[in-house]
């Protein structure tokens, strides 16, 4: 496993070990001991989620607040996404900074998103399957987020605006400024 630091404190790109031959490949997706040694993350993943989406879907920017905050380890099983993390920990030296990385079923990269980060992704290929582990259980009353097209964050999702598909919930998320003024992370 190769662990690469990003521009965001405590957020890492993980390149798992894989072996390829004439039969296909074998991927060591996760090794708790090695992950803890290389990232310093001492939590346990307790929840696994998977989504399937078509080109143009944007999911996010989401997070769980307070005691329901979640760290995530995100990977793509099939297809391709632009995965985005935003540090919203007010005491962090990288507060308000954004990191994005392309994850695909071919490059095997994963993104570790710690607690206190907004997270979202745009789907760059049809029939994309995203799988992610969380270190805390989901609680609908702790949902929060920021609108995908926030003018202050100015994220390039790599999808033309006329091709974007959003959930009804994601269409009404607040601005980064409002989020910042109402949350104490």
C-alpha positions in Angstrom: 0.0 0.0 0.0 1.2 3.4 -0.9 -0.1 6.3 1.1 0.2 9.8 -0.4 -0.5 13.0 1.6 -2.7 15.5 -0.1 -2.8 19.3 0.4 -5.4 18.7 3.1 -4.2 17.8 6.6 -5.1 14.2 7.5 -6.6 13.4 4.0 -4.8 10.7 2.0 -4.8 9.1 -1.4 -4.3 5.3 -1.0 -2.8 3.2 -3.7 -3.5 -0.4 -2.7 -1.3 -3.3 -3.6 -2.5 -5.3 -6.5 -1.2 -8.2 -8.6 -2.1 -8.7 -12.3 -1.5 -11.7 -14.5 -3.2 -13.6 -17.4 -6.1 -14.5 -15.0 -7.0 -11.0 -14.1 -5.9 -9.3 -10.8 -5.9 -9.6 -7.1 -6.4 -6.4 -5.0 -5.6 -6.0 -1.3 -8.3 -3.5 -0.7 -7.7 -2.9 3.0 -5.4 -4.0 5.8 -6.3 -2.3 9.1 -2.9 -2.6 10.7 -1.0 -1.2 7.7 -3.6 1.5 7.2 -3.3 2.6 10.8 0.5 2.6 10.7 0.6 4.7 7.5 -2.2 7.2 8.1 -2.4 7.4 11.9 -6.2 6.7 11.7 -7.1 4.6 14.7 -10.8 4.3 14.1 -12.7 1.2 12.9 -14.9 1.2 9.8 -18.4 0.1 10.9 -20.5 0.8 7.8 -20.1 0.0 4.1 -22.0 1.8 1.4 -22.2 1.4 -2.4 -23.9 3.5 -5.1 -24.4 3.1 -8.8 -24.7 6.2 -10.9 -24.7 7.4 -14.5 -22.5 10.1 -16.1 -23.3 13.6 -14.8 -24.5 12.7 -11.4 -23.1 14.8 -8.6 -23.5 13.5 -5.0 -22.6 16.0 -2.4 -21.2 18.0 -0.7 -22.2 16.1 2.4 -21.1 15.4 6.0 -22.5 14.2 9.3 -22.2 16.6 12.2 -21.2 16.3 15.9 -21.0 12.8 17.4 -22.2 11.4 14.1 -19.3 12.7 12.1 -17.8 10.1 9.8 -14.4 9.4 8.3 -14.7 7.6 4.9 -12.5 5.4 2.7 -13.8 5.8 -0.9 -13.0 3.6 -3.9 -14.5 2.9 -7.3 -15.4 -0.6 -8.2 -16.3 0.2 -11.8 -16.2 3.4 -13.8 -14.7 6.7 -12.9 -15.4 9.7 -10.5 -13.9 13.0 -9.5 -13.8 12.6 -5.7 -13.8 15.9 -3.7 -13.0 16.7 -0.1 -13.2 20.1 1.6 -11.7 20.7 5.1 -14.3 22.4 7.2 -12.6 22.0 10.6 -12.4 25.6 11.8 -9.2 25.0 13.8 -7.4 23.3 10.8 -4.5 24.9 9.0 -6.2 23.7 5.7 -9.7 25.0 6.6 -11.7 25.8 3.4 -9.2 24.2 1.1 -10.3 21.7 -1.5 -8.7 18.5 -2.8 -9.9 16.4 -5.7 -8.7 13.2 -7.3 -9.9 10.9 -10.1 -10.8 7.4 -8.7 -11.5 4.6 -11.1 -12.0 0.9 -11.4 -8.8 0.9 -13.4 -6.4 3.0 -11.2 -7.5 1.3 -7.9 -6.9 4.5 -6.0 -8.8 5.3 -2.8 -9.4 8.5 -0.9 -9.4 8.7 2.9 -11.6 11.6 4.0 -11.3 12.2 7.8 -14.1 13.5 10.0 -14.8 17.2 9.7 -14.7 17.2 5.9 -17.3 17.8 3.3 -17.3 15.0 0.7 -18.8 14.6 -2.7 -18.1 13.2 -6.2 -19.1 13.7 -9.8 -19.6 10.7 -12.0 -17.4 10.7 -15.1 -18.6 7.5 -16.8 -21.9 5.6 -17.1 -22.6 2.6 -14.8 -20.1 3.8 -12.2 -20.1 1.9 -8.9 -18.7 3.7 -5.8 -18.0 1.8 -2.6 -17.0 3.4 0.7 -16.5 2.5 4.3 -17.4 4.8 7.2 -16.2 4.8 10.8 -19.6 5.8 12.2 -23.2 5.0 11.7 -25.4 7.2 9.5 -27.9 9.4 11.4 -30.4 11.4 9.2 -30.8 14.2 11.9 -27.0 14.9 11.6 -27.0 15.5 7.9 -25.5 18.7 6.6 -23.8 19.9 3.5 -23.0 22.6 1.0 -24.4 23.2 -2.5 -22.2 21.7 -5.2 -21.9 25.0 -7.2 -21.1 27.2 -4.2 -19.4 30.4 -5.6 -16.8 30.6 -2.8 -15.6 27.0 -3.2 -15.8 27.2 -7.0 -15.3 23.5 -7.6 -14.8 22.2 -11.2 -16.8 19.0 -11.2 -15.7 18.3 -14.8 -19.3 18.0 -15.9 -21.0 20.5 -18.2 -23.8 22.3 -16.3 -26.5 21.0 -18.7 -25.4 17.4 -18.0 -25.5 17.6 -14.2 -28.0 15.4 -12.3 -28.7 16.1 -8.6 -31.0 14.6 -6.0 -33.7 16.9 -4.7 -31.9 17.1 -1.3 -28.7 18.2 -3.0 -30.4 20.9 -4.9 -31.3 22.8 -1.7 -28.1 22.6 0.3 -26.8 25.8 1.8 -23.9 28.0 0.7 -20.4 27.5 2.2 -20.7 30.9 3.9 -24.0 30.0 5.6 -22.7 26.5 6.5 -19.5 28.0 8.0 -21.6 30.5 10.1 -24.0 27.8 11.4 -21.6 24.9 12.1 -19.0 24.6 14.7 -16.8 21.7 13.6 
